[in-house]
Amino acid sequence: MDSNILLESGTNELEILEFTLEGNRYGINVAKIREILSYQPVTPIPHANPSVEGIFMPRDIMITVISLKRCIGIPESEDEQKGLFIITNFNKLNVAFHVDEVLGIHRVSWQSIIKPDSTINNDTGVATGVVKLEDNLIVILDFERIVTDISPETGLKISDVEEYQGRARRESPILIAEDSPFLSKLITDCLRKAGYTKLIITANGQEAWDQVCEYQKQGTLDDRVHCIITDIEMPLMDGHRLTKLLKTNDELKHIPLIIFSSLVNEEMRRKGEQLGADAQLTKPEIGDLVKTIDRLIEERGEMEQTEEAE
């Protein structure tokens, strides 16, 4: 399957691949997919996480195979040596997810994706959204969370922030758009350790945009927001749409914006550059995020001083 489906940048749309697990329908953002392969025999790894089926090596690249059924608690059938492998790439990792069947690809707007409430998506939940297509509900899974639960070291490299602990408090306020409560807490904890304590937390691009517009209306924007950090995948409004709205507005485009997402690959980086993002980082690189915030805020301060002098 060719997963290189081009979407115009900043339209607030995504492509969802619909697949099944024991007849239940689930989805994954096509932007995460490298390819889809028929089931291949895997080599089990001793003492691996129970959700890891093993490894295989298509075209000399070793890939870990994860059973999605085990991850989300669906009983497996007697013969699991069939189905498909969805080969993904995010956070600089290649991982195969074992599924039963692929049903197709759908183009949807982030506005049509419903954020699960706390009754079905608590701190351990792995559903990022639900979308209704025709008469079917498709649950979009949090593949990053699944991989991080299996192998915590693949998540944010929190140890990279240790060198910043104890430094002087930074007064610059930062607006964060991140829909995952789990990742939002990790990011804010890391930034606070690095001295950034004035944080405005929003759950998606729409909330972030509304907050920026409110500050602009009040005439307090430049005092209230010195930098914006945004994920890409978010319900209601994604990070690319947020970036486009900000960077095409003459009164807002001066605010430094960092895309911080597991989806920052070569194609996504080009899209972010076209939209005017000031920096783009993959989510494990929390230490680089702090360095980038420092640099962009310093550059903005120098620019403002130059303008005042003129």
C-alpha positions in Angstrom: 0.0 0.0 0.0 1.3 3.5 -0.9 0.8 5.5 2.3 2.4 8.6 0.9 -0.9 10.3 0.4 -0.3 14.1 0.1 -2.5 16.5 2.0 -2.3 20.2 1.6 -0.5 21.6 4.6 -2.6 23.3 7.3 -6.1 22.2 6.1 -6.8 20.5 9.5 -7.4 17.1 7.8 -5.8 13.7 8.1 -5.9 10.3 6.5 -7.0 7.4 8.8 -6.2 3.8 8.0 -9.1 1.7 9.3 -8.2 -1.8 10.5 -9.8 -4.6 12.6 -9.0 -6.6 15.7 -11.5 -9.5 16.2 -14.1 -7.6 14.3 -13.6 -4.3 16.2 -12.7 -1.2 14.2 -9.7 0.9 15.0 -7.7 3.6 13.2 -4.2 5.0 12.8 -3.0 8.2 11.2 -1.6 7.3 7.7 1.3 9.7 8.4 2.7 7.2 10.8 2.7 4.3 8.3 5.7 3.2 6.2 4.1 0.2 4.6 1.7 -2.8 5.2 3.0 -6.4 4.9 1.3 -9.8 5.1 2.0 -11.7 8.3 5.6 -13.1 8.4 7.0 -15.5 10.9 8.8 -13.7 13.8 11.6 -14.7 16.1 10.5 -14.6 19.8 12.7 -12.6 22.2 13.3 -14.2 25.6 11.9 -12.2 28.6 10.4 -9.6 26.3 7.2 -7.7 27.2 4.2 -9.9 26.8 2.8 -7.6 24.1 5.9 -8.2 22.0 5.5 -11.1 19.6 9.2 -11.0 18.5 11.3 -9.5 15.7 11.7 -9.9 11.9 14.0 -8.4 9.3 12.4 -7.3 6.0 15.1 -5.9 3.7 17.8 -6.2 6.4 16.0 -3.8 8.9 15.2 -5.4 12.3 11.7 -4.5 13.3 9.9 -5.3 16.6 6.4 -6.8 16.2 3.7 -5.8 18.7 0.4 -7.6 19.2 -2.2 -4.9 19.4 -4.7 -7.4 20.8 -2.5 -8.1 23.8 -1.9 -4.3 24.3 -5.6 -3.5 24.5 -6.9 -6.7 26.2 -8.6 -8.4 23.3 -8.5 -12.2 23.6 -6.5 -13.8 20.8 -7.8 -16.5 18.5 -6.1 -19.9 18.5 -4.2 -19.2 15.2 -2.6 -15.8 15.3 -0.1 -16.6 12.5 -2.1 -14.6 9.9 -3.3 -11.1 9.4 -1.1 -8.1 8.5 1.8 -6.1 9.9 1.3 -2.3 9.9 4.9 -1.0 9.8 5.1 2.4 11.5 7.7 5.1 11.9 7.5 7.7 14.7 9.8 9.0 17.3 12.6 7.7 15.1 11.4 4.1 15.6 10.3 1.4 13.2 7.6 -0.8 14.8 5.2 -3.4 13.3 1.7 -3.7 14.8 0.0 -7.0 14.2 -3.7 -6.6 13.1 -6.3 -8.8 11.5 -7.5 -6.9 8.4 -7.2 -3.5 6.8 -10.5 -2.0 5.6 -9.4 1.2 3.9 -8.3 4.8 4.2 -10.6 7.7 5.0 -9.9 11.5 4.8 -11.4 13.3 7.8 -11.2 16.6 9.5 -9.8 16.9 13.0 -13.0 18.7 13.9 -14.9 15.5 13.4 -12.7 13.5 15.9 -14.2 13.3 19.4 -11.9 13.3 22.3 -12.7 10.4 24.7 -13.8 11.4 28.1 -12.3 10.2 31.4 -14.7 7.2 31.6 -12.9 5.5 28.8 -9.6 7.3 28.6 -8.0 7.7 32.0 -4.3 7.9 32.7 -3.7 4.4 31.3 -6.0 4.8 28.3 -4.7 4.3 24.8 -7.5 5.9 22.8 -6.8 9.4 21.4 -10.1 9.9 19.6 -13.2 8.4 18.1 -14.7 9.2 14.7 -18.0 8.1 13.2 -17.8 7.0 9.6 -21.1 5.9 8.1 -22.6 3.7 10.9 -19.4 2.7 12.4 -17.4 4.1 15.3 -13.6 3.9 14.8 -11.3 4.2 17.8 -8.0 6.0 17.0 -5.3 4.4 19.1 -2.4 6.2 20.8 0.4 4.2 19.3 3.1 6.3 21.0 1.6 5.6 24.4 1.5 1.9 23.6 5.1 1.8 22.6 6.2 3.9 25.6 4.3 1.6 28.0 6.2 -1.4 26.6 9.5 0.4 26.5 9.6 3.6 28.6 13.1 4.7 27.3 11.5 5.3 23.9 9.4 8.2 25.4 10.6 11.6 26.4 14.3 11.6 27.4 13.6 13.2 30.8 17.2 12.7 31.9 18.3 15.2 29.2 16.8 18.0 31.3 18.8 17.3 34.4 21.6 19.7 33.3 19.1 22.5 33.5 17.9 21.9 37.0 18.7 24.6 39.5 19.3 27.4 37.0 17.6 30.8 37.4 13.9 31.0 36.9 12.8 32.0 33.4 10.0 34.6 33.3 9.0 34.0 29.7 5.5 32.5 29.4 5.1 29.6 27.1 1.8 28.3 25.5 1.6 24.6 25.0 -0.9 22.7 22.8 -0.8 19.0 23.5 -3.8 16.7 23.6 -2.3 13.8 25.6 -2.6 14.4 29.3 0.3 12.0 29.9 2.7 13.8 27.6 1.4 17.2 28.6 2.4 16.5 32.2 5.8 15.2 31.2 6.5 18.2 29.0 5.4 20.7 31.7 7.3 18.9 34.4 10.5 19.0 32.3 10.1 22.7 31.4 9.5 23.6 35.1 12.7 21.8 36.0 14.4 23.9 33.3 13.1 27.1 35.0 10.1 27.8 32.8 7.2 28.1 35.3 4.8 30.4 33.4 3.1 27.8 31.3 -0.3 28.0 29.6 -1.6 24.5 28.9 -4.2 23.8 26.2 -5.5 20.4 25.0 -5.5 21.1 21.2 -4.9 23.6 18.5 -8.3 25.1 18.8 -7.9 25.9 22.5 -4.5 27.4 21.8 -5.8 29.5 19.0 -8.7 30.8 21.1 -6.3 31.7 23.9 -4.0 33.6 21.5 -7.0 35.4 20.1 -8.3 36.3 23.6 -4.9 37.8 24.6 -4.7 39.7 21.3 -8.2 41.1 21.9 -7.1 42.2 25.4 -3.9 43.8 24.0 -1.8 41.6 26.3 -0.5 39.0 23.8 3.2 40.0 23.8 3.3 39.9 27.6 1.3 36.7 27.9 3.0 34.5 25.2 6.7 34.5 24.4 6.8 31.1 22.7 4.3 28.4 21.5 4.9 24.6 21.5 2.5 22.5 19.6 1.9 18.8 18.8 0.7 17.9 15.3 -1.9 15.3 16.0 -4.8 16.8 18.0 -8.6 16.7 17.8 -10.6 19.8 16.7 -7.5 21.6 15.3 -4.1 20.0 14.5 -0.7 21.7 15.0 -0.2 22.4 11.3 -3.5 24.3 11.1 -2.5 26.2 14.2 0.9 27.0 12.7 -0.7 28.2 9.5 -3.2 30.5 11.3 -0.4 32.1 13.4 2.2 32.4 10.7 -0.2 34.0 8.1 -1.3 36.6 10.5 0.9 39.8 10.4 0.1 40.6 14.1 0.9 37.1 15.3 3.7 35.7 13.1 6.4 37.1 15.3 5.7 34.7 18.1 8.2 31.8 18.0 6.5 28.5 17.3 8.0 25.0 17.8 6.4 21.9 16.5 7.2 19.1 19.0 5.8 15.8 17.7 6.5 12.2 17.2 5.6 12.7 13.5 8.5 15.0 12.6 10.0 13.0 9.7 11.4 14.3 6.4 8.0 14.9 4.8 6.4 16.4 7.9 9.5 18.7 8.3 8.9 20.1 4.8 5.3 20.8 5.6 6.2 22.5 8.9 8.8 24.7 7.1 6.3 25.6 4.4 3.9 26.7 7.1 6.6 28.9 8.8 7.4 26.9 12.0 10.5 28.3 13.7 11.7 24.9 14.8 10.6 21.2 14.6 11.7 18.5 17.0 10.7 14.8 17.7 9.3 14.1 21.1 12.2 12.2 22.6 14.3 15.3 22.3 13.1 17.2 25.4 16.6 18.5 26.1 16.8 20.0 22.6 13.4 21.5 23.2 14.7 23.5 26.1 17.7 24.6 24.1 15.5 25.7 21.3 13.1 27.6 23.5 16.1 29.4 25.1 17.4 30.3 21.6 14.1 31.5 20.1 13.2 33.6 23.1 16.6 35.2 23.2 16.4 35.9 19.5 13.0 37.5 19.9 14.3 39.7 22.8 17.2 40.9 20.7 14.9 41.7 17.8 12.6 43.7 20.0 15.5 45.6 21.4 16.7 46.4 17.9 13.2 47.6 16.9 13.0 49.8 19.9 16.5 51.3 19.2 15.4 52.2 15.7 
